[in-house]
Amino acid sequence: MNEQTKKLTYTALLTALTFIMTSAIKIPLLTGYIHPGDGAVLLSAYILGPFGGMIAAGIGSAAADYFGGYSAYILPTLIAKGSMAYIFGYLIKRFPDKNILLSMLPAIISMASVYYVSEVFMYGNISGPLINIPFSLLQGVFGCALVFILHKPLNRFRLKLN
């Protein structure tokens, strides 16, 4: 299998994994839900790098919102999860010897910030969306734990493309 076919196949598989992990387990909130899909978002960036991870994470997460009945969140999710994957993928590619957890922190903060700004525009006030920030950060922390557990086996099996 040539390299381009391998990247395309991994991108499709990680898009599907992101969709499934986002859709399968949902804990409902007032304005949406939290889920373990951020683990797949970060894994996409870890395996595919910044650009491939951004595509897989953004499309998989946005598709989960679309099919889950949260169509108002499709664009914010595409931007939030895509930027989360891009930032994490960029940082681990640029600084491969640094602690992987330090690379995840800016990505999670970025995701929570994008959702906050989006909800400010959606709801028309700046105080209402503040309640969702801790849940977004908690969801990101669970995603970090998943990647932290899986990154060494992924390296051992050479599943990292970037």
Secondary structure as GFF3:
##gff-version 3
##sequence-region A 1 162
A	DSSP	alpha_helix	3	24	.	.	.	ID=ss1
A	DSSP	beta_strand	27	28	.	.	.	ID=ss2
A	DSSP	beta_strand	33	34	.	.	.	ID=ss3
A	DSSP	alpha_helix	37	67	.	.	.	ID=ss4
A	DSSP	three_ten_helix	71	73	.	.	.	ID=ss5
A	DSSP	alpha_helix	74	94	.	.	.	ID=ss6
A	DSSP	alpha_helix	100	123	.	.	.	ID=ss7
A	DSSP	three_ten_helix	128	132	.	.	.	ID=ss8
A	DSSP	alpha_helix	133	156	.	.	.	ID=ss9
###
